[in-house]
Amino acid sequence: MLRFTTAPVTDMPLDALRIAIFNYLVAKRRGERFVLRFEDDGQMPDREKGERAVLEVMALFGLKQHEIYYQSHNLTLHQHMAVKLLGSRDAFACFCTPKELQAQKEAAMKAGRPYRYSGGCDRLSDAEVIDNEKPFTVRIKKPATPITFDDPVLGRVIVTPEEVDSFVIMEADKRPTHPFATAVDDMLQDITFVVRSEEELTDTPREIHVRNRLGYDKKVTYAHLPPVRFKERRPLGVRELIEEGFLPEAIANYLVALGNETPERVFTLDEAAEWFDVASLSDTPPIFDLEELRALNREHMRRHDARELSRAFGFADPAIGEAAKCFLEEGGTIREIKPKIDAIFAPKPFGHAHGETMRRLQTLVAESPYFEDFDAFESHLCRETGLTREALALPLRLLLTGAETGPELRDLYPHIKTYLQEIVQ
C-alpha cells in the first residue's frame, strides 16, 4: 500500500502534488492500494476548509484514493505504542526542560559540533522517575547499530546511531512527534512503499528505528526526491496554476517529466502508469520553468475534449472548444485565450476608420443565409459590398473577432458560423 500525507492546506504546493502523483503512479503500477492521510492534530484552524481543498485537488488530478485517514484519530494508538516502548526499556522519560535543552544546543554550536541529546535522563532509576513531578517527554533510545536502507533514487543510505539520536517520540502534552506518529501509522496501515521529499530524509531512519523497536519486520521502501526549484520566481501553488488557466493534465504531465526521462513528451497519468519507474528519477533538484509548462499546456489543450474545454469559456458546445484551439498560437492557457473568445461575443466599436464598412457588414451578415464554408460566405459578402477580399479582410475580422490579428478566419469560421447572428448583434 502507498500513501500520500499532507496537512489540510488550502493551496497545495507543487512539490507536494508531485509527490502525491508519484505515490499514486507507483501504487497503480504495482497494483496496490493508494490512501490519503491527513497529518492533523484535531485542533488546526480552518482544518475542514483545508481538507476540502486537498480533496478537490486530488479529484481534479484524478488521484483516486481507496481510503482517507486522519492522524489525529490514532492518538490513543500512538500513546499505547509509546507505553509499550517504555515497558520494554526501549524508551525513557526525559525531564529536561526546554531551557536546559536550549543550553545544550548552544554549547554544541559554540563547540562546532552537531547537537546530540546528552542522555542524562536515560540513566535515571525507576525511583527517580516515579518521584519526579516535573513534566516529561518520552524519548526512544538511539539504535545500537547504523540504520541502513536502499533508496531507488539516492542509492544506499547509512545513518549512524549518533545521527538518529535518542529523539523525542511523545511531547510533554502527550502528543506524538511527527516521525513517531508517521512510523506507527505506516505500520498500522501496512504501507510498503513511500515516495517523499528529500527534506524528510532525516525522519526516515527514525521511523525505521521506531518500527524495529516495536518488532515490526516488514520492509518499507523509501524513495526521496530532491525538491523542485523555481526558475527566476517564487514557488507556486497548485491553485495558483489552475487559476492561471493551466489544465490539470498538463500540470501532471510536466511534474512527472521533471527530472525524469519519459518515453513521450505529452502523456496522461493513465499512460504514465504503464511505464513510470521512480528509480529513473534524477537525484538533483529539477528546475520548474513556467514557459515549458505553457508550451506543454498548449499540447494538452489541443488534445482536450472540445466540449469540456468550452466549459472554461462559459459554453457547453464543442464548436467553441474548437474555436478556442484556433487561438493556441497566441496564448498557452485558458486565462490567456478567454479574453479572445469573450471579444468574439462582445459588442464591437465602430468609431474608427473601418467602422462604416463594419456597419455594412453587420447588416449583411445579419440578413445573410447560412453558409457551410467560409469561401462561400466571403464570396457572398464581396458581391454584396463590391469589395475585394483584401479590402474586406480587416473589417470582417474586426467584426467577427474584435481584434486586428488572430487565427485565419477560414480556420475559425467553421466553429463560430452557427453563432454569427449573436456575434454581429
C-alpha positions as CSV (number, residue, x, y, z in Angstrom):
1,M,0.0,0.0,0.0
2,L,1.1,3.5,-0.7
3,R,0.1,6.8,0.9
4,F,0.2,10.5,0.4
5,T,0.4,12.5,3.6
6,T,-0.4,16.2,3.9
7,A,-1.6,18.8,6.3
8,P,-5.1,20.2,5.5
9,V,-3.8,23.1,3.4
10,T,-5.8,25.5,1.3
11,D,-3.3,25.7,-1.5
12,M,-1.2,22.5,-2.0
13,P,2.5,23.3,-3.0
14,L,3.5,21.8,-6.4
15,D,6.2,19.8,-4.6
16,A,3.5,18.1,-2.6
17,L,1.3,17.4,-5.6
18,R,4.3,15.9,-7.4
19,I,4.9,13.5,-4.5
20,A,1.2,12.7,-4.4
21,I,1.3,11.9,-8.2
22,F,4.3,9.7,-7.8
23,N,2.9,7.7,-4.9
24,Y,-0.3,7.2,-7.0
25,L,1.6,6.1,-10.1
26,V,3.7,3.6,-8.1
27,A,0.6,2.2,-6.5
28,K,-1.1,1.8,-9.8
29,R,1.9,0.2,-11.4
30,R,2.3,-2.3,-8.6
31,G,-1.4,-3.0,-8.3
32,E,-1.5,-1.8,-4.7
33,R,-3.9,0.5,-2.8
34,F,-3.4,4.2,-2.5
35,V,-4.5,6.1,0.6
36,L,-4.6,9.7,1.7
37,R,-3.6,10.6,5.2
38,F,-4.2,14.0,6.8
39,E,-1.5,14.9,9.2
40,D,-3.7,16.9,11.6
41,D,-3.7,17.3,15.3
42,G,-7.5,17.7,15.5
43,Q,-7.2,21.4,16.5
44,M,-5.9,23.1,13.4
45,P,-7.6,26.3,12.3
46,D,-9.6,26.1,9.1
47,R,-9.0,22.3,9.1
48,E,-12.2,21.5,7.3
49,K,-11.6,24.2,4.6
50,G,-8.1,22.7,4.1
51,E,-9.4,19.2,3.9
52,R,-11.9,20.2,1.2
53,A,-9.2,22.0,-0.8
54,V,-6.9,18.9,-0.7
55,L,-9.7,16.6,-1.7
56,E,-10.6,18.9,-4.6
57,V,-7.1,18.9,-5.9
58,M,-6.9,15.1,-5.6
59,A,-10.1,14.8,-7.6
60,L,-9.1,17.4,-10.1
61,F,-6.0,15.5,-10.9
62,G,-7.7,12.1,-10.9
63,L,-5.7,10.8,-7.9
64,K,-8.3,8.4,-6.6
65,Q,-7.6,7.2,-3.1
66,H,-9.1,4.0,-1.6
67,E,-9.3,5.4,1.9
68,I,-8.8,8.6,3.9
69,Y,-7.1,8.5,7.3
70,Y,-6.7,11.2,9.9
71,Q,-3.5,11.1,12.1
72,S,-5.4,12.6,15.0
73,H,-7.8,9.7,15.1
74,N,-4.8,7.4,16.1
75,L,-3.7,9.4,19.1
76,T,-4.6,6.7,21.6
77,L,-2.7,4.1,19.5
78,H,0.3,6.4,19.4
79,Q,0.2,6.7,23.2
80,H,-0.2,3.0,23.5
81,M,2.9,2.3,21.4
82,A,4.9,4.8,23.4
83,V,3.9,3.0,26.6
84,K,4.9,-0.3,25.0
85,L,8.4,1.1,24.3
86,L,8.7,2.4,27.8
87,G,7.7,-1.0,29.1
88,S,10.4,-2.7,27.0
89,R,13.0,-0.2,28.1
90,D,13.4,0.9,24.5
91,A,12.2,4.4,25.5
92,F,12.6,6.5,28.6
93,A,11.0,9.6,30.3
94,C,13.0,12.8,29.8
95,F,12.6,15.6,32.3
96,C,15.0,18.0,30.7
97,T,13.4,21.4,30.4
98,P,13.3,23.4,27.2
99,K,15.8,25.9,28.8
100,E,18.2,23.0,29.6
101,L,17.9,21.6,26.1
102,Q,18.5,25.0,24.5
103,A,21.6,25.4,26.6
104,Q,22.9,22.1,25.3
105,K,22.2,23.1,21.7
106,E,24.0,26.4,22.2
107,A,27.0,24.7,23.8
108,A,27.2,22.3,20.8
109,M,27.0,25.2,18.4
110,K,29.9,27.0,20.1
111,A,32.0,23.9,20.1
112,G,31.4,23.5,16.4
113,R,29.7,20.1,16.7
114,P,26.2,18.8,15.9
115,Y,23.8,18.8,18.8
116,R,23.2,15.4,20.4
117,Y,21.0,14.6,23.4
118,S,23.1,14.3,26.5
119,G,21.5,11.0,27.6
120,G,21.1,12.1,31.2
121,C,17.6,11.0,31.7
122,D,18.3,7.6,30.2
123,R,20.3,6.8,33.3
124,L,17.6,7.7,35.8
125,S,16.5,4.9,38.1
126,D,12.9,3.8,38.4
127,A,12.6,5.5,41.8
128,E,14.0,8.8,40.3
129,V,11.4,8.6,37.6
130,I,8.5,7.9,39.8
131,D,9.5,10.6,42.4
132,N,9.9,13.3,39.7
133,E,6.9,15.5,39.5
134,K,8.2,17.6,36.5
135,P,6.5,17.3,33.1
136,F,8.3,14.9,30.8
137,T,8.7,13.9,27.2
138,V,9.3,10.4,26.0
139,R,12.4,9.6,24.1
140,I,13.3,6.4,22.2
141,K,16.8,5.1,22.9
142,K,19.2,5.6,20.0
143,P,19.9,2.5,17.9
144,A,22.9,0.3,18.8
145,T,23.9,0.0,15.1
146,P,23.6,2.1,12.0
147,I,20.3,2.3,10.2
148,T,20.7,1.3,6.5
149,F,18.2,1.3,3.7
150,D,18.3,1.2,-0.1
151,D,16.7,4.2,-1.8
152,P,15.7,3.8,-5.5
153,V,16.7,7.5,-6.1
154,L,19.6,8.1,-3.7
155,G,21.1,4.6,-3.5
156,R,22.3,3.1,-0.3
157,V,21.8,5.3,2.7
158,I,23.7,4.7,6.0
159,V,22.8,6.7,9.1
160,T,24.9,6.4,12.3
161,P,23.3,5.8,15.7
162,E,24.5,9.3,16.7
163,E,22.7,10.9,13.8
164,V,19.4,9.1,14.8
165,D,20.0,10.0,18.4
166,S,17.6,9.5,21.3
167,F,14.8,11.6,19.8
168,V,11.5,12.6,21.3
169,I,8.5,10.4,20.4
170,M,5.9,12.0,22.7
171,E,5.8,15.6,23.7
172,A,5.0,16.8,27.3
173,D,1.4,17.2,26.3
174,K,1.3,13.5,25.4
175,R,1.0,14.2,21.7
176,P,3.3,12.2,19.3
177,T,6.1,13.8,17.3
178,H,5.9,13.7,13.5
179,P,8.3,10.8,12.9
180,F,6.8,8.7,15.7
181,A,3.2,9.2,14.5
182,T,4.2,8.5,10.9
183,A,6.1,5.4,11.8
184,V,3.1,4.0,13.8
185,D,0.5,4.9,11.2
186,D,2.6,3.4,8.3
187,M,2.9,0.2,10.4
188,L,-0.8,0.0,11.2
189,Q,-1.8,0.7,7.6
190,D,0.7,-1.7,6.1
191,I,2.4,0.8,4.0
192,T,5.0,-0.9,1.7
193,F,6.5,2.0,-0.4
194,V,6.9,5.7,0.4
195,V,7.8,8.4,-2.1
196,R,8.7,11.6,-0.1
197,S,10.7,14.7,-0.2
198,E,14.4,14.6,0.4
199,E,13.7,17.2,3.1
200,E,12.2,14.3,5.1
201,L,15.3,12.2,4.8
202,T,16.3,12.7,8.5
203,D,12.9,11.3,9.5
204,T,13.2,8.1,7.6
205,P,15.9,6.3,9.7
206,R,14.0,7.4,12.8
207,E,10.8,5.9,11.5
208,I,12.6,2.7,10.7
209,H,14.1,2.6,14.2
210,V,10.7,3.0,15.8
211,R,9.2,0.1,13.8
212,N,12.3,-2.0,14.6
213,R,11.9,-1.4,18.3
214,L,8.2,-2.2,18.1
215,G,9.0,-5.6,16.5
216,Y,7.7,-4.7,13.0
217,D,9.8,-6.5,10.5
218,K,8.0,-5.9,7.1
219,K,10.2,-3.9,4.7
220,V,9.1,-0.4,3.7
221,T,10.9,1.0,0.6
222,Y,11.7,4.8,0.7
223,A,12.4,7.0,-2.3
224,H,13.5,10.5,-1.5
225,L,13.0,13.2,-4.2
226,P,15.1,16.4,-4.3
227,P,12.8,19.5,-4.0
228,V,11.7,21.3,-7.2
229,R,13.5,24.7,-7.8
230,F,11.6,27.5,-9.5
231,K,13.3,29.4,-12.3
232,E,13.5,33.2,-11.5
233,R,10.4,33.3,-9.3
234,R,8.9,32.2,-6.0
235,P,7.4,28.7,-5.5
236,L,4.0,28.2,-7.0
237,G,0.9,26.5,-5.5
238,V,-1.5,24.3,-7.4
239,R,-4.5,26.6,-7.0
240,E,-2.5,29.5,-8.5
241,L,-1.6,27.5,-11.6
242,I,-5.2,26.4,-12.1
243,E,-6.4,30.0,-11.7
244,E,-3.8,31.0,-14.3
245,G,-5.6,28.6,-16.7
246,F,-3.3,25.6,-16.8
247,L,-5.0,22.2,-17.3
248,P,-4.6,19.6,-14.6
249,E,-3.4,17.0,-17.1
250,A,-0.7,19.4,-18.4
251,I,0.5,20.2,-14.9
252,A,0.6,16.5,-14.0
253,N,2.4,15.7,-17.3
254,Y,5.0,18.4,-16.5
255,L,5.6,17.3,-12.9
256,V,6.1,13.7,-13.9
257,A,8.5,14.7,-16.6
258,L,10.6,17.0,-14.3
259,G,13.9,15.3,-13.6
260,N,12.7,12.2,-15.5
261,E,13.3,10.6,-18.8
262,T,9.9,9.8,-20.3
263,P,9.1,7.8,-23.5
264,E,6.8,10.5,-24.7
265,R,6.7,14.3,-24.2
266,V,2.9,14.5,-23.9
267,F,1.0,11.9,-21.9
268,T,-1.7,11.3,-19.4
269,L,-1.3,9.8,-15.9
270,D,-3.0,6.7,-17.1
271,E,-0.4,6.4,-19.8
272,A,2.4,7.2,-17.4
273,A,1.3,4.4,-15.1
274,E,2.3,1.9,-17.8
275,W,5.9,2.9,-17.7
276,F,6.7,5.1,-14.7
277,D,9.6,4.0,-12.6
278,V,10.7,6.0,-9.6
279,A,14.3,4.7,-10.0
280,S,14.6,6.7,-13.2
281,L,14.2,10.0,-11.4
282,S,17.2,12.3,-11.1
283,D,18.8,12.8,-7.7
284,T,19.4,16.5,-8.5
285,P,16.8,19.2,-8.0
286,P,14.7,19.8,-11.2
287,I,14.1,23.3,-12.4
288,F,10.5,24.4,-12.8
289,D,10.1,26.5,-15.9
290,L,6.7,28.2,-16.4
291,E,7.3,28.7,-20.2
292,E,7.9,24.9,-20.6
293,L,4.7,24.2,-18.8
294,R,2.9,26.8,-21.0
295,A,4.2,25.0,-24.2
296,L,3.0,21.7,-22.8
297,N,-0.3,23.1,-21.8
298,R,-0.9,24.1,-25.5
299,E,-0.4,20.5,-26.5
300,H,-2.9,19.3,-23.9
301,M,-5.4,21.9,-24.9
302,R,-5.2,20.6,-28.5
303,R,-5.8,17.1,-27.2
304,H,-8.5,18.1,-24.8
305,D,-12.2,17.2,-25.4
306,A,-13.7,20.2,-27.1
307,R,-16.9,20.2,-25.2
308,E,-15.2,20.0,-21.9
309,L,-12.8,22.8,-22.9
310,S,-15.7,25.0,-23.9
311,R,-17.0,25.0,-20.3
312,A,-13.9,27.0,-19.3
313,F,-15.3,29.8,-21.6
314,G,-18.9,29.6,-20.4
315,F,-20.2,27.2,-23.0
316,A,-21.1,23.6,-23.4
317,D,-20.5,23.4,-27.1
318,P,-17.6,21.5,-28.8
319,A,-17.6,24.2,-31.5
320,I,-16.5,26.8,-29.0
321,G,-13.8,24.4,-27.7
322,E,-12.5,24.1,-31.2
323,A,-12.7,27.8,-31.7
324,A,-10.5,28.3,-28.6
325,K,-7.9,25.9,-30.0
326,C,-7.6,28.2,-33.0
327,F,-6.0,30.8,-30.7
328,L,-3.3,28.5,-29.3
329,E,-0.6,30.2,-31.2
330,E,-1.5,33.4,-29.4
331,G,-2.0,32.0,-25.9
332,G,-1.0,28.9,-24.0
333,T,-3.5,28.9,-21.1
334,I,-7.3,29.3,-20.7
335,R,-6.7,32.6,-19.0
336,E,-4.8,33.9,-22.0
337,I,-7.4,32.7,-24.5
338,K,-10.6,33.6,-22.7
339,P,-10.4,37.3,-23.5
340,K,-10.2,36.4,-27.2
341,I,-13.3,34.2,-27.0
342,D,-15.1,36.9,-25.0
343,A,-14.2,39.5,-27.6
344,I,-15.9,37.5,-30.3
345,F,-19.2,37.8,-28.5
346,A,-18.7,41.3,-27.1
347,P,-20.1,44.5,-28.7
348,K,-17.7,45.9,-31.3
349,P,-16.6,49.5,-31.5
350,F,-17.3,51.3,-34.8
351,G,-15.7,54.7,-34.1
352,H,-12.6,54.2,-36.3
353,A,-11.6,54.1,-40.0
354,H,-13.2,50.7,-40.6
355,G,-16.4,51.5,-38.8
356,E,-18.5,52.3,-41.8
357,T,-17.6,49.1,-43.6
358,M,-18.2,47.1,-40.4
359,R,-21.7,48.6,-40.2
360,R,-22.5,47.5,-43.7
361,L,-21.1,44.0,-43.0
362,Q,-23.1,43.9,-39.7
363,T,-26.3,44.4,-41.6
364,L,-25.3,41.9,-44.4
365,V,-24.3,39.2,-42.0
366,A,-27.5,39.6,-40.0
367,E,-29.5,39.2,-43.2
368,S,-27.4,36.6,-45.0
369,P,-28.4,32.9,-45.5
370,Y,-26.4,30.2,-43.7
371,F,-23.2,29.3,-45.5
372,E,-21.5,26.0,-44.6
373,D,-18.0,27.0,-45.6
374,F,-16.1,30.3,-45.3
375,D,-15.3,30.7,-49.0
376,A,-19.0,30.8,-49.9
377,F,-19.6,33.2,-47.0
378,E,-16.8,35.5,-48.0
379,S,-17.8,35.5,-51.7
380,H,-21.3,36.5,-50.8
381,L,-20.0,39.5,-48.8
382,C,-17.7,40.6,-51.6
383,R,-20.6,40.5,-54.1
384,E,-22.9,42.4,-51.9
385,T,-20.4,45.1,-50.8
386,G,-18.4,45.3,-54.1
387,L,-15.2,44.9,-52.0
388,T,-12.2,42.7,-52.9
389,R,-11.2,40.0,-50.4
390,E,-8.2,42.1,-49.4
391,A,-10.4,45.2,-48.6
392,L,-12.9,43.0,-46.8
393,A,-10.4,41.1,-44.7
394,L,-9.7,43.5,-41.8
395,P,-13.2,45.0,-41.3
396,L,-14.6,41.4,-41.3
397,R,-12.0,40.3,-38.8
398,L,-12.8,43.2,-36.6
399,L,-16.5,42.5,-36.8
400,L,-16.2,38.8,-36.0
401,T,-13.3,38.7,-33.5
402,G,-12.9,42.3,-32.2
403,A,-9.1,42.1,-33.0
404,E,-6.9,43.2,-35.9
405,T,-4.9,40.0,-35.7
406,G,-5.5,36.4,-34.9
407,P,-6.1,33.0,-36.5
408,E,-7.2,32.7,-40.1
409,L,-10.9,33.4,-40.4
410,R,-11.1,30.4,-42.7
411,D,-10.0,28.2,-39.8
412,L,-12.2,30.0,-37.2
413,Y,-15.4,30.2,-39.2
414,P,-16.4,26.5,-39.1
415,H,-16.6,26.8,-35.3
416,I,-18.5,30.2,-35.0
417,K,-20.7,30.0,-38.1
418,T,-23.8,29.0,-36.0
419,Y,-23.2,32.0,-33.7
420,L,-22.9,34.7,-36.4
421,Q,-26.2,36.3,-35.6
422,E,-25.3,36.6,-32.0
423,I,-21.7,37.8,-32.8
424,V,-22.8,40.7,-35.0
425,Q,-25.6,42.0,-32.8
